Amino acid sequence: MDGQDRTQMVAEVERAQAGGAPVAVATVTHAGDPPLAPRGAKFLARRDTAAGSMGTLGDPSLDAAVLTAAREALSARLRTPVRTLYIGRARLDRGERPADRRHEAEAGDAQIMLELFEAPGRLIVVGGGHVGLALCELGTLLGFRITVVDDRTEFANAERFPMADDVRSGEIDAELDAMELGGACSVVLVSRGHKQDELALRHAVGRGASYLGMIGSRRRTRTVLESLARDGVPRAELDRVRTPIGLDIGAETPEEIALSILAEIVMVRRGGRGGPMRPEAD
């Protein structure tokens, strides 16, 4: 890859990090034995099949296998920012996909680092009350881009939410419909009442957000979910709604509730388990 190609690849990565379509960059870190690809070779993949790819790892069949793995990684709801792929000539000849676990590697496999580049996680908070405010304050510290939605101007304005990237005061359904929700989005419904939460859920469920949670008691949230199920919302999508919302840390104050919710969001984004780090005593 010449200097111009590398410059163009860097520009694609920067565009993805600024809010454009996410991309994946594959880099050969170990050529394999016998060598399958030159060390340092790079290949950029886009999720959109019509957008094509950029660069080469030096072998068309290797490019095709890595492209498939990259697009799967870019399309997953739960994305791993960096992983290592293991693949050799024998695996390619058998038409097998690259392995992504060390114990699945074969002797002599090449190693390819696959990095995903996309804009920071987006936190969409529906409800500008005390919990919504605490979510935005803490979410900013965690590096989220913040969007606030409320149908009351006094609860959705730049003075109340100076940390937010986008504050929307308008009808909840229309505001949500105007947004693109994808795997980088976490949507939290903490509005003032049952009616607003149900409306927001109807316009957010099934649209690809990696996290969708709704505050409220078990009875209240069950009523909302049952109402949507009767109206034909697929049960599989409703089962993905996190409710009651957050991790059980005994939260009581708005700030503690926000911590509980964001801890669950980070757990989902990073593939954690939500348990204590310390091993249980024997």
C-alpha positions in Angstrom: 0.0 0.0 0.0 1.5 3.3 -1.0 1.4 6.6 0.9 -1.7 7.9 -0.8 -3.7 4.8 0.0 -2.6 4.9 3.6 -3.6 8.6 3.8 -7.0 7.7 2.3 -7.5 4.9 4.8 -6.6 7.2 7.7 -9.2 9.7 6.4 -11.8 6.9 6.3 -11.1 6.0 10.0 -11.3 9.7 11.0 -14.6 10.0 9.2 -16.0 7.0 11.1 -14.9 8.4 14.4 -16.5 11.7 13.6 -19.9 10.1 13.1 -19.7 8.5 9.7 -20.3 4.9 8.9 -18.2 2.6 11.0 -15.2 0.8 9.4 -12.9 -2.1 10.3 -9.2 -2.2 9.6 -7.4 -5.5 9.3 -3.6 -5.5 9.9 -1.3 -8.5 9.4 0.7 -8.8 12.7 2.2 -12.3 12.0 2.7 -13.5 8.5 2.3 -17.2 9.2 4.5 -20.2 8.4 4.7 -20.6 5.5 4.0 -16.8 5.1 0.4 -16.2 4.0 0.5 -12.4 3.9 3.2 -9.7 4.4 3.4 -8.3 7.9 2.0 -4.8 8.1 -0.4 -5.3 5.2 -3.7 -3.5 5.7 -7.3 -3.9 4.5 -10.3 -1.6 5.3 -13.8 -3.0 5.2 -17.1 -1.1 5.3 -20.4 -2.6 6.6 -22.3 -1.6 3.5 -21.6 -4.2 0.8 -22.1 -1.6 -1.9 -19.4 0.6 -0.5 -16.6 -1.9 -1.2 -13.3 -2.2 0.6 -9.8 -0.6 0.5 -6.4 -2.1 0.4 -5.3 -5.7 0.3 -3.6 -8.3 2.5 -1.9 -9.7 -0.6 -4.2 -12.7 -1.4 -7.7 -12.4 -2.8 -9.1 -15.4 -0.9 -7.6 -14.0 2.3 -9.2 -10.6 1.6 -12.6 -12.3 1.0 -12.4 -14.3 4.3 -11.4 -11.2 6.3 -14.0 -9.0 4.6 -16.7 -11.5 5.7 -15.4 -11.5 9.3 -15.1 -7.8 9.4 -18.7 -7.2 8.1 -20.0 -9.6 10.7 -18.1 -7.7 13.4 -19.4 -4.4 12.2 -23.0 -5.7 12.1 -23.0 -7.3 15.6 -25.1 -5.6 18.3 -22.4 -6.2 20.8 -19.1 -5.1 19.1 -15.6 -6.0 20.2 -13.3 -3.0 19.4 -10.2 -5.2 18.8 -9.8 -8.9 18.1 -7.2 -11.2 16.6 -8.1 -13.5 13.7 -6.2 -16.7 13.0 -6.1 -18.1 9.5 -3.7 -20.2 7.4 -3.6 -21.6 3.9 -5.2 -24.9 5.0 -8.1 -23.2 6.5 -8.6 -21.0 3.4 -8.4 -24.1 1.1 -11.1 -25.7 3.2 -13.3 -22.6 2.8 -13.4 -22.1 6.6 -13.8 -18.7 8.3 -10.9 -17.3 10.4 -10.8 -18.4 14.0 -11.0 -15.6 16.6 -9.9 -17.6 19.7 -6.3 -18.5 20.4 -7.2 -22.1 21.3 -8.8 -22.6 17.8 -5.6 -21.5 16.0 -3.7 -24.0 13.9 0.1 -24.3 13.7 1.5 -21.8 11.2 -1.6 -19.6 11.1 -1.2 -15.9 10.2 -2.5 -13.5 12.8 -4.6 -10.5 11.7 -5.6 -7.7 14.1 -9.1 -6.5 13.4 -9.9 -3.0 14.7 -13.4 -1.4 14.6 -13.6 2.4 14.3 -16.9 4.2 15.0 -18.2 7.3 16.7 -18.3 7.2 20.5 -21.4 5.5 22.1 -24.5 7.6 21.9 -26.8 7.9 24.9 -30.4 8.9 24.1 -32.3 9.9 27.2 -36.0 10.3 26.9 -37.1 12.4 29.9 -35.5 15.5 31.2 -36.3 15.0 34.9 -33.9 14.4 37.8 -32.9 10.9 36.7 -32.4 12.1 33.1 -30.2 14.9 34.3 -28.1 12.6 36.4 -27.8 10.2 33.4 -26.4 12.9 31.2 -24.0 14.2 33.8 -22.5 10.8 34.4 -22.8 9.7 30.8 -20.6 12.6 29.7 -17.9 11.4 32.1 -18.0 8.0 30.4 -17.5 9.6 27.0 -21.0 9.2 25.5 -22.5 11.6 23.0 -25.7 12.8 24.7 -29.1 13.4 23.2 -32.0 14.5 25.4 -35.7 14.3 24.4 -38.7 15.7 26.3 -42.0 17.1 25.2 -41.7 19.9 27.8 -39.5 22.9 26.9 -38.7 23.6 30.5 -37.2 20.2 30.8 -35.4 20.1 27.4 -33.2 23.1 26.9 -29.6 23.9 26.6 -29.5 25.7 30.0 -30.6 22.6 31.8 -28.4 20.2 29.7 -25.3 22.1 28.8 -23.4 18.8 28.6 -25.7 17.4 25.9 -24.7 17.3 22.2 -28.4 17.5 21.2 -31.4 18.6 23.1 -34.8 18.0 21.5 -38.0 19.6 22.7 -41.0 18.2 20.8 -43.4 15.3 20.5 -41.5 12.2 21.6 -42.6 10.0 18.8 -41.7 12.5 16.1 -38.3 13.2 17.7 -37.4 9.5 18.0 -38.6 8.8 14.4 -36.2 11.5 13.2 -33.2 9.8 14.7 -31.2 6.9 13.3 -30.8 4.2 15.9 -28.0 1.7 15.6 -25.6 -0.5 17.4 -23.7 2.5 19.0 -27.0 3.8 20.5 -28.2 3.2 24.1 -31.8 4.4 24.6 -33.1 5.1 28.1 -36.7 5.8 28.8 -37.0 7.8 32.1 -39.9 10.1 31.2 -42.5 11.3 33.7 -45.2 8.8 33.2 -46.7 5.6 31.8 -48.1 7.2 28.7 -44.9 8.9 27.6 -42.8 5.7 28.2 -45.1 3.5 26.2 -45.1 6.1 23.3 -41.3 6.2 23.4 -40.9 2.5 23.5 -43.2 2.0 20.5 -41.0 4.3 18.5 -37.6 2.9 19.7 -38.1 -0.9 19.9 -36.8 -3.0 17.1 -34.7 -0.3 15.5 -31.3 -1.8 16.2 -30.2 0.0 19.4 -27.7 -2.1 21.4 -29.4 -1.2 24.6 -33.1 -0.2 25.2 -34.2 0.2 28.8 -37.3 1.6 30.5 -37.7 2.7 34.1 -40.6 1.7 36.3 -42.0 -0.9 38.6 -42.5 -4.5 37.4 -46.2 -4.0 37.2 -46.1 -0.8 35.3 -43.5 -2.0 32.8 -45.2 -5.4 32.3 -48.4 -3.5 31.4 -46.5 -1.5 28.7 -44.9 -4.6 27.2 -48.2 -6.5 27.1 -49.8 -3.6 25.4 -47.2 -3.5 22.6 -47.3 -7.3 22.3 -51.1 -7.1 21.7 -50.4 -4.6 19.0 -48.1 -6.9 17.1 -44.6 -5.9 18.3 -42.5 -9.1 18.0 -42.0 -10.8 21.3 -38.3 -11.3 20.5 -37.8 -7.5 20.4 -39.8 -6.9 23.6 -37.7 -9.5 25.4 -34.6 -7.4 24.6 -36.0 -4.4 26.5 -34.2 -4.0 29.8 -36.9 -3.5 32.4 -36.8 -3.0 35.4 -33.8 -1.0 34.3 -30.2 -1.1 35.6 -28.1 -3.3 37.8 -29.3 -4.1 41.4 -27.0 -2.0 43.6 -29.8 -0.8 45.9 -30.0 2.6 44.2 -32.3 5.2 45.7 -31.2 8.7 44.7 -31.3 10.0 41.0 -27.5 9.8 40.9 -27.4 6.3 42.2 -30.2 5.2 39.8 -28.2 6.8 36.9 -25.1 4.9 38.0 -27.1 1.6 38.1 -28.4 2.2 34.5 -25.1 3.3 33.1 -23.3 0.3 34.7 -25.8 -2.0 32.9 -25.2 -0.1 29.6 -21.4 -0.5 29.9 -21.9 -4.2 30.8 -23.9 -4.8 27.6 -21.5 -2.8 25.5 -18.4 -4.5 26.8 -19.8 -8.0 27.3 -19.4 -8.0 31.1 -21.4 -10.2 33.6 -22.4 -7.6 36.1 -21.1 -9.5 39.1 -18.4 -8.7 41.7 -14.8 -8.8 40.5 -13.8 -10.5 43.7 -14.2 -14.3 43.6 -16.9 -15.7 45.8 -15.6 -17.1 49.1 -15.4 -20.8 49.3 
